């Protein structure tokens, strides 16, 4: 399954995990509904919370830098990832 050609909203409707990798404070100030918050600096230690590697992950942050780092980490861990970059892209 290629995630590059699938719209991120469609992926979420199909059961993908929506991952917000901003800080807790940023998350509490506002986030996309159904998003799970795991700050990027905690992600490596909290990969178990991401769930099975068969479940695609859609990741975003504030400007795109942290989501790119998170996507790289998740991809290396064996997840199928779609990085949408800034939350505004939602």
N, C-alpha and C positions, 0 to 999 in steps of 0.2 A: 504494500500500500504506500503510495507516494503522498506525503503530506503537502508537498509544495504546491500542488494544484487544487487542493481542497480548501475551501473557505473556512476560516477559523471558527466562525459561528456554527457552521455545519458540523465541524469536528466535535464541538462541545455538545451539540444536540445528539451526536452519535455516541457520547459517553466519554470523550476525552477529558483529561484533567486540565482545568484552567489554573495556571500557577502565577501568582503575583510575587515577584522576587524583591520587592522594595522593603523598606524597613517597616516594623510594626506601626510606628507613628504615621508613616505615609499611608499605609493600608487603612488605618482607622479614620484618616481624613477623607477617605473615599476610595472605592474600588469597584471593579466590575462584579455584578452579582454572580454568585456561585464560585468565585475565585477562592483559592486556598493560598494563604500567605506563608511562604517560607523564604525569609530574607536570603539573598544570594550568598552572604558570608556564612550562613548556617547550612546551606544546601548539601554540601558534601557529607556532613554528619547526619543529615535528616533524610537521606535518599529513601529510607524505608517508608517514609510517610508519602512518598510520591506514588507508591503502589506498584503493581505488576508492570513489567516492561512491555507487556502486550497492550497496555493502555496508552494511547498517544497523549502527549503533553503539549499544551499550548501555553507559551510563556510570554510575559510582558513585564515592563518596569516603567520608570518615569520618562526616560529619554531614549532608551534603547541599548545603552552600554551594559547594564547589569543583566538584561535579558540575554544578550549575546554571550556573555560569560556563562550564564546558567545553561543556555542551550548547548554550549560546547561541553560543559561538564556532564549534562544529561546524555548527550549523544555518545560521549566516551564511555558512559556507564551502560549503554545499550538500549536507551530509550529512543522512540521515534518522536522527534520534537519539531514543532513549528514555532518559530520565534516571530511574534508580531511587533516586537520592539516597544515603542511608547504606548502607554495606555490609551492615548488619544486615537491610536490606530484601530481600536476596538469599534 
